[in-house]
């Protein structure tokens, strides 16, 4: 049970609602579309030239992994790609990475990350939320960091929802 931390309770309620939509996205995408790439038309903002392909499975993984990252007290020690045995972008194509990400594992990862966030937030008082942590170079307070993470989630969940519509799949429901 969360302590009397009103900020944490409100943040957690919004994360829970966003993850409900994320869970629907994972469950609603057909297996044959899970790791299918979509060529992007616009100029990539960070992808290596020639690798501007979007994958549903990769985006789901990215959403959950980012929450794992920002739920830490500092950025050091994060093993990006650790859930799927690591990623070597110089040796592995984005398509190969996308095919190594399973739906069932992402549902388990989502649940584990949800529990870890709940535990972490339950330890933080309202005052703690306004303090800095090891992410202060990018995020001026814990509260800012968690709000940023929630916005990041919703941005990418929006991409998943749009893709479900384009695939003519069952859509997600707003929670």
C-alpha positions, 0 to 999 in steps of 0.5 A: 500500500502506498504511504500518504504520498498524494503525488505518488498515488496520482502518478501511479494512477496515471501510469496504471491507466497508460499501461492498461492501454499498452497491455491492450496494444500488445494483446490486440496486435496480430502475431504476424504484425508484431515484428513487422517493420514499417518503413518511415518516410520522414527524415530520421531524427536519430536512426542510423541512415538506412535503418529508419524502420519502425517495429511494433515489438521494439516500440513496446520494449522501448516503452517498458525499458525506459520506465525501468531506466527512469525508475532508478536512482541514477542512470549508471548500471542500466543494461539496455537490451538486457531483457532480451540478452543485449543488443549489438547495433553494429552486428544486429539489424533492427529487424533481428532485434525486433524478432527476438522480442516476444509478446509474452515476455513483454507482458511479463516485463510490463508487470514486473516493471509496474510492480517495481515502479509501485514499490519505488513510488511508495517509498517517496514522500511528497517532499522527496518528489521535489528532490534531485536524484542521479538524473539531475543532469537531464531531469531537475527533480524526481517529479519532473523525471516521472512526469517526463517518463509518463509523457514519453510512454504516452507518446509511444503508446499513441504510435502503437494505437495509430499502428493498430488502426492502420493494421485494421486491428481491434483498437485500444480503449481509453482508460 
